[in-house]
């Protein structure tokens, strides 16, 4: 075995056994002879020298032996290492870990949370190749992913360029082994050519390239790049410069101050116009939006509006932070944004956590109510506690009967092209005091309300 592994070549398959040990008559063996003998269970294999294989190469040898044992059962295998060199159970298959199912669930949830909360990861996960890379890196690091994009890329490069092949005992062609730095330089030149020629398959938009360039630049170069962005005197480039600060480990104080001053006028947004400007800048602004702490009511409302308008998974994570915000306008905006996100997930993560006094707007009642009933009963329970409900678009065939009868509704607003055979079901809510019929809402009859309308 020491001779076979010394050259770094792959360990032999049955047809190469005789050649591997230098048998002088190996060329005379009939085609498929070794395979037929092994398949019939008539072979005796003698394997010596396991104790002389370097420790780092024993895993590959173990895998080779196990594959042979699985492929050709019923033969006799005699392995002769020194007793002190390997454990008695060296060839025994690893027992399944009873904690693996729970661990996999934990890994799944942490990976989904990371992809949804980090826009960088979310964009990369849309490509099958990089999605697989993220999963491999997540598994390799036992459920942990770096926080920043630069740290993520560095970890991925470290895994792919050196560790992964080395740990799998894969060697370069003809024994040529490149260190990490030369490989990275080659990849940088290739990536530059791809970007300049519009041949990118991965997440290589220019704003991403600029952020990574700032992250890898030296302090003087970093300052020049950021000043170049600020010199454009455009909101988008000012915000991009702000986003670059996450990766700038060292920066000139004057440049840092100018970036903060430029963006302070719009972060956090305080008006609908400022919110629209942030939305127009792109999804990366989600990373710049503040949390709920310390915000005025109008600022919290516009942060929610900005995130809702972007409508991404990362935006939903941002909205979740405002579920307990006491501002009525902020709660109204949360209840008004259901249609921008996945029906089930928004119901579970936002709607069911809003207080009973919050207004809920349902743009597609037929879809929302049926899916809540099938997949999100907690959200349907949440509607049972609702005081104000705004409905747009057609209701399910059952009409208002589809709504929870025990809801303490005081206000019901029906908008757009609702057509109901009968509005009599509103009597199910004795607390209802206000009914608004907007636009061309039609009905075959409108009953009187006991508390007035």
Secondary structure as UniProt FT lines:
FT   HELIX           2..6
FT   HELIX           14..16
FT   HELIX           17..20
FT   TURN            21..22
FT   TURN            24..25
FT   HELIX           26..28
FT   TURN            31..32
FT   HELIX           33..39
FT   TURN            40..41
FT   STRAND          44..48
FT   HELIX           50..52
FT   HELIX           55..57
FT   HELIX           58..71
FT   TURN            73..74
FT   STRAND          76..80
FT   TURN            83..85
FT   TURN            88..91
FT   TURN            98..99
FT   HELIX           100..117
FT   HELIX           119..124
FT   TURN            125..126
FT   HELIX           128..140
FT   TURN            141..143
FT   HELIX           149..158
FT   HELIX           159..163
FT   HELIX           164..167
FT   TURN            168..169
FT   HELIX           173..175
FT   HELIX           180..196
FT   TURN            197..198
FT   HELIX           206..216
FT   HELIX           219..230
FT   TURN            231..232
FT   HELIX           235..244
FT   HELIX           245..247
FT   HELIX           253..264
FT   TURN            265..266
FT   HELIX           272..281
FT   HELIX           283..288
FT   TURN            293..294
FT   HELIX           297..310
FT   HELIX           313..320
FT   TURN            321..324
FT   HELIX           328..335
FT   HELIX           338..340
FT   HELIX           343..349
FT   HELIX           351..353
FT   TURN            356..357
FT   STRAND          359..362
FT   HELIX           365..375
FT   HELIX           377..384
FT   STRAND          388..391
FT   TURN            397..398
FT   HELIX           399..402
FT   TURN            405..406
FT   STRAND          411..414
FT   STRAND          419..420
FT   HELIX           424..428
FT   TURN            430..431
FT   STRAND          434..437
FT   TURN            439..440
FT   STRAND          442..443
FT   TURN            450..451
//
